Amino acid sequence: MTTIYPLPLTCPVCNEDFESCEIGSCGFGSRRTDFRPNYWGLNPVLYFYHLCPSCGFCGTKASFKKTFENATFKEKILSLGPLHDHSLEKKLERAIICLEIMKRYDLIQMNEYDFANYWLDLFWWAETPELMKKSGQMVIKYFQIALEKNIVPSEEIFKIKYLIAEIYRRLDQKNIANKLFDEVISLTEKNDDLKWLHNLAIQQKTSPKDILDRKT
C-alpha cells in the first residue's frame, strides 16, 4: 500500500513556495523481467520527483534542498517554462533535463552510471512506444559507457549486462539481445551465486516472459 504526505518546498531556482507530496510507505508484489517493480496500488514514483509549478524545475527532494547561485544556470532552467502536463513520464523527462543542465554547470557530480539509472526510470514508465524507444536507447548508451569506464559497481556488472540485453529484446532488436544474452549465459555459467541470472538469461532468450518468477 502506498501512503503519501504533504511536503512544503521552496524552489531553489525561482524561490516559489509550493506544496508537493512525498511517499510515506510503498511496496510491490512482483517485478518485470527488466526489474521494474510492479507496485501495489498507487504508483509511488510520481511522488519521488517534485515539480515547481512556477518555473518548471523538477527533481528529487534532494534537488530542492540545493542552493543555486549561478545566474546563467537559473536562466537556462527558467527558459524551459512551466510544465503543464504533470504525468509521470513528463515529470521524469523534465527531471532528467534539469539534471543534465545541473551537470553542465558543474552543480552536481553525476556519471554515466547515474544517468543510466534515471533514464531507466523513464524507460520503465514510458507510456508511448516512441518514448520507450528513446529512453531505452539512452539507458543502453549510458550503461555501455559506464561499463567501458569501469564505473559500474562490481556486484552489478552481470546484472547490467543482462538488463541491456533485455531492453534490446523489449525494443524488438532480438538478434542483438540474443547475442548479449549468450554473453551473460557464458559469463555466469560457473557462478553459483549468479545461477538465477544465468537461468533468467536463458529464459529470456528462448521463452521470454514479462514477469519474474517469485523464486528469482
Salt bridges, closest charged atoms under 4 A:
GLU22 OE1 - LYS61 NZ 3.19
ASP34 OD2 - ARG32 NH2 2.66
ASP34 OD2 - ARG170 NE 3.77
GLU93 OE1 - LYS90 NZ 3.48
GLU112 OE2 - LYS149 NZ 2.84
GLU166 OE2 - ARG169 NH2 2.78
GLU166 OE2 - ARG170 NE 2.85
ASP182 OD1 - LYS205 NZ 2.62
GLU183 OE2 - LYS161 NZ 3.26
ASP210 OD1 - ARG170 NH2 2.97
ASP213 OD1 - LYS209 NZ 3.70
